[in-house]
Every structure is written in C-alpha cells, then in structure tokens.
Amino acid sequence: MSWLPRSPKARRRLWVAAAVAPVLALAVGLSLWAMSDGVTYFFSPSEATVEKAPTGRNVRLGGLVEAGSVERHGADVVFSVTDNAASTKVIFHGDLPDLFREGQGIVAQGAFLPDRTFKAEQVLAKHDETYMPREVADRLKEKGEWRPEDGAADGKASATPSSMGSRL
C-alpha cells in the first residue's frame, strides 16, 4: 500500500476525510434538492409557455390587468393579465387588494391549470401611482411597452418630503 502515508496520524486523517467527504456531499445534495421546491419563478404572459411553466407548478405571473377583463362572480374574480404581447386569464378566489384596477401592474402567485388558465392564490398590486414591481417593469421594458409616468423609470417609488406627509 504505497499510496497510503507512512505516519499512523496521517493515515487516520486520510480515512476520516474519506469517510466524511461522501456524507458531506450527500448532505449538500439533499439540501439543494429540498430547496428547489421553495423557488418561485416569475413569468410574463408571453413567457409562460407549457415548457417553462408547466401545469401545477407554483409560479408568479406579472403584467398589466387588461382593460374590460375584470368579472366578479361572488368571491371569485376572473381577469386577464397582459404584457401587450400575450394575455393570460387569471382566476382568483378571495379579496383583491384595494389598489387593484384595470390597467395596473400586478403580480399573481399560483399555478397554471391544464387549460392554461392561471389559478392565483395571491394577488399583489402596486402601492402608489409611480411604483411597479421590478420584475413587471423589467419585462415591459424588454418588450418596449414601458412608458413611465413622472420619470420613475427604475420601477421604484420616490419618497419626497411632500409624499411622506407627517412621517418627517
């Protein structure tokens, strides 16, 4: 056994390292595999293909609420989200955010049904006139559809002394 070190201490260290390495590799592999279920991907309606966003996979869908598409049926709300290249029908059961309206940027979290309708578990709406979720703004900029009002081209609301009111 010429490949083993001659020193008993060094030989013991080699055996310990040889035993620990596979256990450590297995632990890292299992951790990464377990975390893959916690990842939620973001898609715009034109990017949400069957290959990228398969049926039943939890994803986020973002875009603008299409004008004239909001229908309320009791606690259920059906509306369409668009990025001006494609449109996706969204079904949501529950209370929508107070700021939800047509033409507004939203992000819905849920899964696609077999008919490619999006079943949302949560709907998030922008919080003021100048804010749009960064992911939605980036996708609209890529498509050439982003037209910022008031110069808020970075997708962030600016806090000015007049907008902060009594918090100063």
LUMZA-989014 format. One record per residue: residue in three letters; z, y negated, x of N, C-alpha, C in turn. Coordinates in steps of 0.2 Angstrom, whole numbers, plus 5000, padded with zeros to 4 digits. Last residue first. Example, Ala and Ser with C-alpha at 12.3 -4.5 7.8 and 13.67 -1.06 7.14 Angstrom:
2
NULUM, Ser, 5035, 5011, 5064, 5036, 5005, 5068, 5039, 5000, 5064 .
NULUM, Ala, 5039, 5028, 5066, 5039, 5022, 5062, 5039, 5016, 5066 .
END
This chain:
168
NULUM, Leu, 5044, 4685, 4789, 5044, 4682, 4795, 5051, 4680, 4797 .
NULUM, Arg, 5042, 4690, 4776, 5045, 4695, 4782, 5045, 4692, 4788 .
NULUM, Ser, 5037, 4683, 4766, 5044, 4682, 4768, 5046, 4686, 4774 .
NULUM, Gly, 5020, 4684, 4772, 5025, 4682, 4767, 5032, 4680, 4770 .
NULUM, Met, 5010, 4690, 4779, 5016, 4693, 4780, 5022, 4690, 4775 .
NULUM, Ser, 4999, 4682, 4777, 4999, 4688, 4774, 5006, 4692, 4774 .
NULUM, Ser, 5002, 4671, 4785, 5002, 4670, 4778, 5002, 4676, 4774 .
NULUM, Pro, 5002, 4676, 4798, 5008, 4674, 4795, 5008, 4673, 4788 .
NULUM, Thr, 4993, 4692, 4797, 4993, 4684, 4799, 5000, 4682, 4796 .
NULUM, Ala, 4987, 4706, 4802, 4993, 4703, 4800, 4994, 4696, 4802 .
NULUM, Ser, 4973, 4714, 4798, 4976, 4710, 4802, 4982, 4707, 4799 .
NULUM, Ala, 4968, 4731, 4796, 4970, 4725, 4793, 4974, 4721, 4798 .
NULUM, Lys, 4954, 4739, 4804, 4962, 4738, 4804, 4963, 4732, 4800 .
NULUM, Gly, 4941, 4741, 4807, 4944, 4746, 4802, 4952, 4745, 4801 .
NULUM, Asp, 4935, 4732, 4815, 4938, 4738, 4818, 4942, 4742, 4813 .
NULUM, Ala, 4930, 4721, 4807, 4925, 4727, 4809, 4929, 4733, 4813 .
NULUM, Ala, 4933, 4710, 4798, 4938, 4716, 4800, 4933, 4722, 4802 .
NULUM, Gly, 4926, 4699, 4793, 4926, 4701, 4800, 4931, 4706, 4802 .
NULUM, Asp, 4926, 4698, 4779, 4931, 4694, 4783, 4932, 4696, 4790 .
NULUM, Glu, 4920, 4714, 4778, 4921, 4708, 4775, 4926, 4704, 4779 .
NULUM, Pro, 4908, 4725, 4785, 4914, 4722, 4785, 4915, 4715, 4782 .
NULUM, Arg, 4898, 4736, 4781, 4897, 4729, 4781, 4904, 4726, 4780 .
NULUM, Trp, 4891, 4751, 4786, 4897, 4747, 4786, 4896, 4740, 4786 .
NULUM, Glu, 4880, 4759, 4787, 4882, 4756, 4780, 4888, 4752, 4780 .
NULUM, Gly, 4876, 4766, 4798, 4873, 4759, 4797, 4875, 4756, 4790 .
NULUM, Lys, 4882, 4778, 4801, 4876, 4778, 4796, 4873, 4771, 4795 .
NULUM, Glu, 4892, 4773, 4809, 4887, 4778, 4812, 4881, 4778, 4807 .
NULUM, Lys, 4900, 4766, 4800, 4896, 4763, 4805, 4891, 4767, 4808 .
NULUM, Leu, 4904, 4777, 4792, 4900, 4772, 4789, 4896, 4768, 4794 .
NULUM, Arg, 4912, 4783, 4801, 4907, 4787, 4798, 4902, 4782, 4795 .
NULUM, Asp, 4922, 4773, 4804, 4918, 4776, 4809, 4911, 4779, 4806 .
NULUM, Ala, 4928, 4772, 4791, 4924, 4766, 4794, 4919, 4768, 4799 .
NULUM, Val, 4934, 4784, 4790, 4929, 4782, 4785, 4924, 4777, 4788 .
NULUM, Glu, 4943, 4784, 4800, 4938, 4789, 4800, 4932, 4787, 4795 .
NULUM, Arg, 4951, 4773, 4797, 4947, 4773, 4803, 4941, 4778, 4803 .
NULUM, Pro, 4951, 4767, 4780, 4953, 4772, 4785, 4948, 4772, 4791 .
NULUM, Met, 4951, 4749, 4780, 4948, 4755, 4778, 4950, 4760, 4783 .
NULUM, Tyr, 4957, 4733, 4774, 4959, 4740, 4778, 4954, 4745, 4775 .
NULUM, Thr, 4956, 4722, 4767, 4952, 4722, 4773, 4953, 4729, 4777 .
NULUM, Glu, 4964, 4722, 4755, 4957, 4721, 4755, 4953, 4722, 4761 .
NULUM, Asp, 4975, 4737, 4757, 4973, 4730, 4756, 4966, 4728, 4756 .
NULUM, His, 4975, 4751, 4758, 4981, 4747, 4756, 4980, 4740, 4755 .
NULUM, Lys, 4964, 4764, 4752, 4966, 4758, 4756, 4971, 4754, 4754 .
NULUM, Ala, 4971, 4780, 4746, 4967, 4774, 4745, 4969, 4768, 4750 .
NULUM, Leu, 4971, 4797, 4745, 4974, 4791, 4749, 4969, 4785, 4748 .
NULUM, Val, 4975, 4811, 4736, 4970, 4806, 4737, 4974, 4800, 4740 .
NULUM, Gln, 4977, 4829, 4737, 4980, 4822, 4738, 4974, 4817, 4739 .
NULUM, Glu, 4970, 4839, 4733, 4977, 4840, 4732, 4980, 4833, 4733 .
NULUM, Ala, 4954, 4841, 4726, 4958, 4837, 4730, 4965, 4838, 4728 .
NULUM, Lys, 4940, 4850, 4727, 4947, 4850, 4723, 4952, 4847, 4728 .
NULUM, Phe, 4923, 4847, 4726, 4929, 4846, 4731, 4935, 4846, 4726 .
NULUM, Thr, 4910, 4858, 4724, 4914, 4853, 4721, 4921, 4853, 4725 .
NULUM, Arg, 4903, 4869, 4728, 4903, 4864, 4732, 4906, 4857, 4729 .
NULUM, Asp, 4906, 4881, 4720, 4900, 4877, 4718, 4900, 4870, 4722 .
NULUM, Pro, 4918, 4886, 4726, 4911, 4889, 4728, 4905, 4885, 4725 .
NULUM, Leu, 4926, 4871, 4732, 4926, 4876, 4728, 4919, 4880, 4729 .
NULUM, Phe, 4934, 4864, 4747, 4928, 4865, 4743, 4929, 4871, 4738 .
NULUM, Ala, 4951, 4856, 4746, 4946, 4861, 4748, 4940, 4862, 4744 .
NULUM, Gly, 4960, 4842, 4753, 4959, 4848, 4748, 4954, 4853, 4751 .
NULUM, Gln, 4961, 4825, 4752, 4963, 4831, 4756, 4963, 4837, 4751 .
NULUM, Ala, 4952, 4810, 4753, 4955, 4815, 4749, 4956, 4822, 4753 .
NULUM, Val, 4951, 4793, 4756, 4952, 4800, 4760, 4955, 4805, 4755 .
NULUM, Ile, 4941, 4779, 4752, 4947, 4784, 4751, 4946, 4790, 4755 .
NULUM, Gly, 4935, 4763, 4748, 4936, 4768, 4753, 4942, 4773, 4752 .
NULUM, Gln, 4928, 4758, 4733, 4934, 4758, 4738, 4933, 4764, 4742 .
NULUM, Gly, 4920, 4759, 4722, 4918, 4755, 4727, 4923, 4755, 4733 .
NULUM, Glu, 4933, 4760, 4709, 4926, 4761, 4711, 4924, 4757, 4717 .
NULUM, Arg, 4950, 4763, 4715, 4945, 4760, 4711, 4938, 4761, 4714 .
NULUM, Phe, 4967, 4763, 4719, 4961, 4767, 4718, 4956, 4764, 4713 .
NULUM, Leu, 4979, 4757, 4720, 4973, 4754, 4723, 4967, 4757, 4722 .
NULUM, Asp, 4988, 4767, 4715, 4987, 4761, 4711, 4981, 4757, 4714 .
NULUM, Pro, 4982, 4784, 4717, 4985, 4778, 4720, 4984, 4772, 4716 .
NULUM, Leu, 4983, 4795, 4703, 4979, 4792, 4708, 4983, 4786, 4711 .
NULUM, Asp, 4992, 4809, 4698, 4992, 4802, 4698, 4988, 4799, 4704 .
NULUM, Gly, 4983, 4824, 4694, 4989, 4820, 4696, 4987, 4813, 4695 .
NULUM, His, 4970, 4832, 4701, 4975, 4833, 4695, 4981, 4829, 4698 .
NULUM, Phe, 4953, 4829, 4704, 4960, 4828, 4706, 4964, 4829, 4700 .
NULUM, Ile, 4937, 4833, 4711, 4942, 4834, 4705, 4949, 4833, 4708 .
NULUM, Val, 4922, 4826, 4716, 4929, 4827, 4718, 4933, 4828, 4711 .
NULUM, Lys, 4906, 4828, 4722, 4910, 4827, 4716, 4917, 4830, 4718 .
NULUM, Thr, 4898, 4818, 4734, 4901, 4825, 4733, 4906, 4823, 4727 .
NULUM, Ser, 4882, 4813, 4741, 4888, 4812, 4737, 4891, 4818, 4735 .
NULUM, Ala, 4874, 4805, 4755, 4875, 4810, 4751, 4881, 4809, 4746 .
NULUM, Ala, 4873, 4792, 4759, 4868, 4797, 4761, 4868, 4803, 4757 .
NULUM, Asn, 4884, 4785, 4755, 4877, 4782, 4754, 4871, 4786, 4757 .
NULUM, Asp, 4894, 4792, 4755, 4893, 4789, 4761, 4886, 4785, 4761 .
NULUM, Thr, 4905, 4795, 4741, 4898, 4794, 4744, 4899, 4791, 4751 .
NULUM, Val, 4912, 4804, 4728, 4913, 4801, 4734, 4907, 4801, 4738 .
NULUM, Ser, 4915, 4804, 4711, 4911, 4806, 4716, 4913, 4801, 4722 .
NULUM, Phe, 4928, 4811, 4700, 4924, 4806, 4703, 4920, 4808, 4708 .
NULUM, Val, 4940, 4815, 4688, 4934, 4818, 4691, 4930, 4811, 4694 .
NULUM, Val, 4956, 4819, 4685, 4951, 4814, 4686, 4946, 4817, 4690 .
NULUM, Asp, 4968, 4825, 4673, 4963, 4826, 4678, 4958, 4820, 4679 .
NULUM, Ala, 4977, 4822, 4663, 4979, 4821, 4670, 4974, 4822, 4675 .
NULUM, Gly, 4964, 4817, 4653, 4971, 4818, 4653, 4974, 4817, 4660 .
NULUM, His, 4951, 4814, 4662, 4952, 4819, 4656, 4960, 4821, 4656 .
NULUM, Arg, 4941, 4801, 4667, 4948, 4803, 4666, 4948, 4808, 4660 .
NULUM, Glu, 4929, 4798, 4679, 4930, 4800, 4672, 4937, 4803, 4672 .
NULUM, Val, 4919, 4788, 4689, 4926, 4790, 4688, 4927, 4792, 4680 .
NULUM, Ser, 4907, 4783, 4692, 4908, 4790, 4693, 4915, 4792, 4691 .
NULUM, Gly, 4903, 4770, 4694, 4902, 4773, 4687, 4903, 4780, 4687 .
NULUM, Ala, 4901, 4770, 4711, 4902, 4766, 4705, 4900, 4770, 4699 .
NULUM, Glu, 4910, 4782, 4721, 4904, 4780, 4719, 4905, 4776, 4712 .
NULUM, Val, 4921, 4778, 4734, 4921, 4780, 4727, 4915, 4777, 4724 .
NULUM, Leu, 4916, 4782, 4750, 4917, 4777, 4745, 4917, 4780, 4738 .
NULUM, Gly, 4925, 4793, 4761, 4919, 4789, 4759, 4921, 4784, 4754 .
NULUM, Gly, 4931, 4810, 4766, 4931, 4802, 4765, 4925, 4799, 4764 .
NULUM, Leu, 4940, 4824, 4765, 4934, 4821, 4763, 4935, 4814, 4762 .
NULUM, Arg, 4948, 4836, 4775, 4948, 4829, 4772, 4941, 4827, 4771 .
NULUM, Val, 4952, 4853, 4771, 4949, 4848, 4775, 4950, 4841, 4771 .
NULUM, Asn, 4955, 4870, 4770, 4958, 4864, 4769, 4955, 4858, 4774 .
NULUM, Arg, 4943, 4881, 4764, 4946, 4879, 4770, 4949, 4872, 4768 .
NULUM, Gly, 4936, 4885, 4752, 4943, 4887, 4753, 4947, 4884, 4759 .
NULUM, Thr, 4920, 4886, 4759, 4924, 4886, 4753, 4931, 4888, 4755 .
NULUM, Pro, 4918, 4877, 4775, 4917, 4882, 4771, 4922, 4882, 4765 .
NULUM, Ala, 4911, 4865, 4783, 4917, 4865, 4778, 4916, 4871, 4773 .
NULUM, Lys, 4900, 4869, 4791, 4906, 4865, 4794, 4912, 4865, 4789 .
NULUM, Glu, 4893, 4877, 4782, 4894, 4880, 4788, 4900, 4876, 4791 .
NULUM, Val, 4891, 4869, 4771, 4894, 4876, 4770, 4896, 4878, 4776 .
NULUM, Thr, 4894, 4852, 4776, 4890, 4857, 4774, 4894, 4864, 4773 .
NULUM, Ala, 4898, 4837, 4776, 4902, 4843, 4773, 4897, 4848, 4771 .
NULUM, Glu, 4891, 4826, 4779, 4893, 4831, 4785, 4896, 4837, 4782 .
NULUM, Ser, 4890, 4818, 4768, 4884, 4821, 4771, 4885, 4826, 4777 .
NULUM, Pro, 4903, 4815, 4765, 4900, 4819, 4761, 4893, 4822, 4764 .
NULUM, Ser, 4913, 4817, 4781, 4910, 4813, 4776, 4905, 4817, 4771 .
NULUM, Phe, 4928, 4825, 4786, 4921, 4825, 4785, 4919, 4820, 4780 .
NULUM, Phe, 4940, 4831, 4796, 4938, 4826, 4792, 4930, 4826, 4792 .
NULUM, Tyr, 4952, 4845, 4797, 4946, 4842, 4799, 4944, 4837, 4794 .
NULUM, Thr, 4967, 4849, 4801, 4964, 4847, 4796, 4958, 4843, 4798 .
NULUM, Val, 4977, 4863, 4808, 4972, 4857, 4809, 4968, 4856, 4803 .
NULUM, Gly, 4985, 4873, 4806, 4988, 4867, 4804, 4983, 4861, 4806 .
NULUM, Asp, 4979, 4885, 4811, 4979, 4884, 4804, 4982, 4877, 4802 .
NULUM, Ser, 4981, 4883, 4825, 4974, 4882, 4822, 4974, 4882, 4814 .
NULUM, Met, 4993, 4887, 4828, 4992, 4880, 4827, 4985, 4879, 4824 .
NULUM, Ala, 4992, 4901, 4830, 4996, 4899, 4825, 4994, 4891, 4823 .
NULUM, Trp, 4984, 4901, 4842, 4981, 4904, 4836, 4985, 4901, 4830 .
NULUM, Leu, 4993, 4895, 4851, 4987, 4891, 4850, 4984, 4894, 4843 .
NULUM, Ser, 5003, 4905, 4851, 5005, 4898, 4849, 4998, 4894, 4847 .
NULUM, Leu, 4996, 4916, 4856, 4999, 4916, 4849, 5000, 4909, 4847 .
NULUM, Gly, 4993, 4911, 4869, 4988, 4913, 4865, 4990, 4913, 4858 .
NULUM, Val, 5006, 4910, 4874, 5002, 4904, 4874, 4996, 4905, 4869 .
NULUM, Ala, 5011, 4923, 4874, 5014, 4918, 4870, 5010, 4912, 4869 .
NULUM, Leu, 5001, 4929, 4883, 5002, 4931, 4876, 5005, 4926, 4872 .
NULUM, Ala, 5005, 4923, 4895, 4998, 4922, 4892, 4998, 4924, 4885 .
NULUM, Leu, 5018, 4928, 4896, 5017, 4920, 4895, 5010, 4919, 4892 .
NULUM, Val, 5015, 4941, 4898, 5019, 4939, 4892, 5018, 4932, 4891 .
NULUM, Pro, 5007, 4941, 4910, 5004, 4943, 4903, 5009, 4941, 4897 .
NULUM, Ala, 5018, 4935, 4919, 5011, 4932, 4918, 5008, 4934, 4911 .
NULUM, Val, 5029, 4944, 4921, 5029, 4938, 4917, 5023, 4935, 4915 .
NULUM, Ala, 5024, 4954, 4929, 5027, 4956, 4923, 5027, 4950, 4918 .
NULUM, Ala, 5020, 4947, 4941, 5015, 4952, 4937, 5018, 4954, 4930 .
NULUM, Ala, 5032, 4941, 4944, 5026, 4937, 4942, 5021, 4941, 4939 .
NULUM, Val, 5039, 4953, 4948, 5042, 4948, 4942, 5036, 4944, 4940 .
NULUM, Trp, 5032, 4958, 4958, 5032, 4962, 4952, 5035, 4957, 4947 .
NULUM, Leu, 5034, 4947, 4968, 5027, 4949, 4965, 5027, 4953, 4959 .
NULUM, Arg, 5047, 4947, 4970, 5044, 4941, 4967, 5037, 4943, 4964 .
NULUM, Arg, 5048, 4960, 4976, 5051, 4959, 4970, 5048, 4953, 4966 .
NULUM, Arg, 5041, 4957, 4988, 5038, 4962, 4984, 5041, 4961, 4977 .
NULUM, Ala, 5050, 4947, 4994, 5043, 4945, 4992, 5040, 4950, 4987 .
NULUM, Lys, 5061, 4956, 4996, 5061, 4950, 4992, 5054, 4948, 4989 .
NULUM, Pro, 5055, 4965, 5005, 5058, 4968, 4999, 5058, 4962, 4994 .
NULUM, Ser, 5041, 4962, 5015, 5048, 4960, 5013, 5049, 4962, 5006 .
NULUM, Arg, 5027, 4965, 5014, 5032, 4970, 5018, 5039, 4968, 5016 .
NULUM, Pro, 5017, 4964, 4999, 5021, 4961, 5005, 5026, 4966, 5008 .
NULUM, Leu, 5003, 4975, 4996, 5010, 4973, 4995, 5013, 4970, 5001 .
NULUM, Trp, 4992, 4980, 5002, 4991, 4974, 4999, 4998, 4971, 4996 .
NULUM, Ser, 4995, 4993, 5007, 4994, 4987, 5012, 4994, 4980, 5008 .
NULUM, Met, 5000, 5006, 5004, 5000, 5000, 5000, 5000, 4994, 5004 .
END
